[in-house]
């Protein structure tokens, strides 16, 4: 049975008719539509304590303080708004009732401009109580606006904000439905590429699951989380930085995986046009690599994500089977130089697949888009039948040797140097079998931090009666 999707107007009315929900709307920039949705459906007197529209920067600074970075559409601005407005609710109203669940909705949004040079994006948040006597929780989103019209973007923000508040109060016990509902009525008009849900009612929630739900349900193609599992946004840490992206299966990440990160990053920062102090390296895990029999295991996803976190890597989680889609996403953050790392056998398979499906010349177009001025593909070697396979010795179809040669000579395709050849006989699927049976010397084939995690939490099939879980 298909799930019932409520129209945002009905959601707003349901909230207005719930006498236990009461709070403030604070909107700056282009986000001026959320509170209006609650006014227009009626019965808003029992829901809205105050609306705040600090459109002018000077006035906004007087209320929420100045932004040292000069950026007003940012995460820190949103938290200042939530802190200030919820503080006022506590000061003025909390002592008057013990049956009301208070909230603050806030957003800071930049919509598309007349010249179309600004695409439109925003930060939106809800600070909300689920228990009138409890501490509040926070829902934080970053959104990209897809409409090509300013008024339509403002409308989409109004509907998104309504969906957020409804999800907080009526869907918090079903988090995948919670995430899916955020785009009710606005599918395709917004891209929610960061979500964070925290607070006393969500202490046991691993926010990486929310990242999975975003990508799995098509709210975005790309999202990110840090080693601790906190969901983060590219604009807050990648803007105008050189970046290396290492795509892999990571089931589990082995010593080879660690060597891929270290050797490729060391080579990347040695490039003359890379500023080492600003350079970043991240892992990429794709939805495609999680699929088994067209199913996705949340446990499998979390195990891989936790293992990468144990190695202290930020992880990009994406639905970008083709690198070009990831490149397009990152382009908004003005990455100064991008290094994509791929295993040589995977690259062979990728080229063969493109060649088979694009014999009419479109292969050149596809690779022309991938290999641009500020992008370098680093190829990590592998062993095959006892022979070392590198970027220069890899197999390519007969019709494109010239392209392969050109990419090598122009240094848009580079062999990873400084790798540890003695570890190339370590394969994740062999290690995984050894972990499940707790046999062999699997501990010696993984980074020490990953080994400790597997033993402590019983990951990747490690026998639970052997795991050292603290109760």
Secondary structure, 3 states (H helix, E strand, C coil): CCCCCCCHHHHHHHHHCCCCEEEEEEEEECCCCHHHHHHHCCCHHHCEEEEEECCCHHHHHHHHCCCCCCCCCCHHHHHHHHHHHHHHHHHHCHHHCCCCEEEEEEEEEECCCCCCCCCCEEEEEEEECCCCCCCCEEEEEEEEECCCCHHHHHHHHHHHHHHHHHHHHHCCCCHHHHHHHCCCCCCCCEEEEEEEEECHHHCCCCCHHHHHHHHHCCCCCEEEECCCCCEECHHHHCCCCCEEEEECCCCCCCHHHHHHHHHHHHHHHCCCCCCHHHCEEEEEEECHHHCECCECCHHHHHHHHHHHHHCCCEEEEECCCCHHHHHHHHHHHCCCCEEEEEEHHHHHHHHHHHHHHCCCCHHHHHHHHHCCCCEEEEEECEEECCEEECCCCCCCCHHHHHHHHHHHHCCCEEECCCCCHHHCCCCHHHHHHHHHHCCCCHHHHCCHHHHHHHHHHCCCCCCHHHCCCCC
